[in-house]
Amino acid sequence: MTRIQSSFVTPAGLSLTVHEWGGTGAPVLLAHPTGFHGVVWKPVAERLVAAGRRVWSFDFRGQGDSDPSPDATYSWDEFADDADAVLDHLELRGHPELLAAGHSKGAAALFVVAMRDPAALPRVWTFEPIVFPNEELAPADPDNPMSVAARKRRDVWPSRDEAIASYGSRPPMNSLDPESLRAYVDYGFRDRPDGQVELKCRPEHEANIYMMGAANGLFTRLGQVEPPVLVACGGDSRSITPAFAEQLVERLPHARLEVWAGHGHFGPLDDPNRAVASMLAFDA
């Protein structure tokens, strides 16, 4: 399958990168997790196209080939701005057959889009949307464990193959389907003049994204998400546990829960076949 990559400039002046995967059927837009990029959806996108859908994904700001955030804050509202801009660029806003699918931060960004414009997304499929059970807006915490770990992340490797070998040998990324891992590394690293490769998503940018995650204030606003929603989560997840996912479903006006036994937070990247089957069943 040929992936067509293009960029456009948003109303805010950022260049965002969009990936078109082909197909001629009902449209699907895929929104990726923190630290990844739109091409990590490759195994899912290819299966969706084979199932008769037309598919796009995109790189959020500061990830993949999209511009970094000019103020380096990376708020959830800014990620929703990115998704809004992509919807308008592709002329998908309000398309009656559109399925919007998001994983982790990408799912949370789609929730914000739906809160702003109830008609924008007719249906929303999510896997472990990053929404924290805070009744009050939490302050951004630069020393939260995820941000601390991101700042320590190794960002330069001798080669892509060595990065894949390392990631695939230990948690948390050893659970990824080999196609997903290869897609993440092949596109997620850039070549350096010295012959090595480095992460496109800089560790400090990823740390700032995690820092703002707990401060997104979405938990109390979930009642504003009008379209039908599927909330899927991993049965073994320590990020969005089944018990907490149930709380999200209870707050969403039109939602149901799907628990993937034997999976953790990376479910769609671990099992693309299951992700596509879940999306298509929900869309039906």
HELIX and SHEET records of a PDB file:
HELIX    1   1 GLY A   38  TRP A   41  5                                   4    
HELIX    2   2 LYS A   42  ALA A   50  1                                   9    
HELIX    3   3 TRP A   76  HIS A   89  1                                  14    
HELIX    4   4 LYS A  105  ARG A  116  1                                  12    
HELIX    5   5 PRO A  145  ARG A  151  1                                   7    
HELIX    6   6 ARG A  160  TYR A  167  1                                   8    
HELIX    7   7 MET A  173  SER A  175  5                                   3    
HELIX    8   8 PRO A  178  GLY A  188  1                                  11    
HELIX    9   9 PRO A  203  GLY A  213  1                                  11    
HELIX   10  10 PHE A  219  GLN A  224  5                                   6    
HELIX   11  11 PRO A  242  ARG A  251  1                                  10    
HELIX   12  12 GLY A  267  ASP A  270  1                                   4    
HELIX   13  13 PRO A  272  ASP A  283  1                                  12    
SHEET    1   A 8 ILE A   4  VAL A   9  0                                        
SHEET    2   A 8 SER A  15  GLY A  22 -1                                        
SHEET    3   A 8 ARG A  54  ASP A  59 -1                                        
SHEET    4   A 8 PRO A  27  ALA A  31  1                                        
SHEET    5   A 8 LEU A  99  HIS A 103  1                                        
SHEET    6   A 8 VAL A 124  PHE A 127  1                                        
SHEET    7   A 8 VAL A 229  GLY A 234  1                                        
SHEET    8   A 8 ALA A 255  TRP A 260  1                                        
SHEET    1   B 3 VAL A 156  TRP A 157  0                                        
SHEET    2   B 3 VAL A 197  LEU A 199 -1                                        
SHEET    3   B 3 PHE A 189  ASP A 191 -1                                        
END                                                                             
